[in-house]
Amino acid sequence: MNEQQEITLPTTEMTAGEMLRQARTTGRRKREIATISKLLCIREEFLTALEEGNYRVIPEDVYILGFARSYAVELGLNPDEVILQLKKELGLIKDTKETKEEEAETKIVSQKQQIKIDKEVLLNWVKTAWAYVKKHWIWFASIFAALVLVIVLLVVLIGGGKATDTPENLPETAEVVASAEEIKEPDFRFPVHEKFEVKNSKEARVVLQAEKESWVKIEDARGSSVFSRVLVPGDVYYLPNGDKFKATFGNVGAIDVWVDGQLIKKLGPANTKKTGISMAPDALKSVGFAE
């Protein structure tokens, strides 16, 4: 049920003021004049005067009609019926032409009042929003800074991603691929027993194979162990690429070392422990290749 259906409909015997008062004080939504006055920006004494029929409290007839129309609309009444009754009471009903002119003038005043109300509502909203922003400016500043940071990061990431695809980088990538393709599986001297770190097999420049049982430990530049195991005859280990790895062999003479597919000379005599051996490919090649 809408608001107009909830209000007791006025009878034709009622005055305009009685129509307004009955609509305001009956039905589910009983309302105070003070509340409606603030909403419509019309002084309480004028609304009271409309309900009591004391119309001369309001300066001019055009304002009486304008206020009455706004009041009727707010209360859910038919404004034309209220205005017609009010004009009868004020003795303003004349010929049809004059009546239409007055109604048009009343509508203009009502529209001006509505525009004024809308402006005041908007101004109050702006003031409230500004006061809230001033009170919580640190929070808003933090959000703004976070958004700027996210945008900068996105620009950097997107720019960095595009840079990897520039023609300047293509030759270097091609070189790496070519180098990887040139590395071939060593022609091991002994049957392969088991392979370790096979994930490195396609790119590994240094490959170890145990001729006899030997403990092997590989450490990175920080001294952290990347591989530690006793290799038995035939076991193969693919060393990660890089120049910073060092090795410890429990039996250095029992390990074949292959660099770029070529077997180098033994790194030490059999049954001898040796530590801190650089596994950089160039350093190993300097030892010389086996005949």
Secondary structure as GFF3:
##gff-version 3
##sequence-region A 1 291
A	DSSP	alpha_helix	3	6	.	.	.	ID=ss1
A	DSSP	alpha_helix	16	25	.	.	.	ID=ss2
A	DSSP	alpha_helix	33	40	.	.	.	ID=ss3
A	DSSP	alpha_helix	44	52	.	.	.	ID=ss4
A	DSSP	three_ten_helix	55	57	.	.	.	ID=ss5
A	DSSP	alpha_helix	61	75	.	.	.	ID=ss6
A	DSSP	alpha_helix	79	90	.	.	.	ID=ss7
A	DSSP	alpha_helix	96	135	.	.	.	ID=ss8
A	DSSP	alpha_helix	137	163	.	.	.	ID=ss9
A	DSSP	three_ten_helix	167	169	.	.	.	ID=ss10
A	DSSP	alpha_helix	170	182	.	.	.	ID=ss11
A	DSSP	beta_strand	195	196	.	.	.	ID=ss12
A	DSSP	three_ten_helix	198	200	.	.	.	ID=ss13
A	DSSP	beta_strand	206	210	.	.	.	ID=ss14
A	DSSP	beta_strand	214	219	.	.	.	ID=ss15
A	DSSP	beta_strand	225	231	.	.	.	ID=ss16
A	DSSP	beta_strand	236	238	.	.	.	ID=ss17
A	DSSP	beta_strand	246	249	.	.	.	ID=ss18
A	DSSP	three_ten_helix	252	254	.	.	.	ID=ss19
A	DSSP	beta_strand	255	259	.	.	.	ID=ss20
A	DSSP	beta_strand	262	263	.	.	.	ID=ss21
A	DSSP	beta_strand	274	278	.	.	.	ID=ss22
A	DSSP	alpha_helix	281	285	.	.	.	ID=ss23
###
